[in-house]
Amino acid sequence: MEVAKPDTSTATDRGRSQERHAHIRARNLIADSALGLSDGLITNLSFLTGFSGAISNISLIRLAGTAAMLAGSVSMFFGGILAARSEKDLYLADAEREAYEIEHEPEEERRELKTFYRNKGLSNAEAEMVINKVTATREGWLEDLLIHELHIHKGELSNQYKKGGTIGASFLIGALVPLLPYYLFTANHESLLTSLLTSLSFLFVVGAWKGNIVKKNIWRSGIEMLLVGIAGSLTLYIIGTFLGFI
């Protein structure tokens, strides 16, 4: 009796298919984390570099950098909450408007959907068939209109506290990177040099991480982020040095 062999090729093909069609998970979390990290690091690095160019008192620089880090984190936390709330409010307002139009102008709304599906390449008959399915329920009809007009699904709306917390915490971590050397060293020039080297290296890593996630060249993405940090730091250092002479 011949024993059937396991169909390994099917499993392999299935694995390859899953890999080919894999999506980026936690898009909002990644985007918010990258925003907070890069913003916190560049903001505090530029601030500390400029402040170091203006004064030489290391204690005062530490205090100012810590204050900037905490103030920025709180600001980003509440900014994230307000951004998510505004996005939800706009979505609900559009949903209410579309629901009203479905109720009072159903034929006009059907024509809008038909135009969309015709532009996608469907024939008249195919578009009609799809529309009949979509508009079978009021909820499905409204959801389809919102997706096509706003390009967003209700499930993609961010939790306001999660968004604010993610951006605020990421900003805090990013801002801490250029600040730490000022607590580890007592000499201003040592702190400044270490802060610059550490921060710019971290910026490159963050840029490369973002590039890897979105399937871009990690070197190009990392260098782009690095150049932004260099430009901001250099600009603020020149301004701070100039103000120090006044």
Secondary structure, DSSP 8 states (H G I E B T S, - for coil): -------HHHHHHHHHHHHHT---SSHHHHHHHHHHHHHHHHHHHHHHHHHHHH---HHHHHHHHHHHHHHHHHHHHHHHHHHHHHHHHHHHHHHHHHHHHHHH-HHHHHHHHHHHHHHTT--HHHHHHHHHHHTTSHHHHHHHHHHHHH---GGGS--HHHHHHHHHHHHHHHHHHHHHHHHH-SSHHHHHHHHHHHHHHHHHHHHHHHHHHTTS-HHHHHHHHHHHHHHHHHHHHHHHHHHHH-
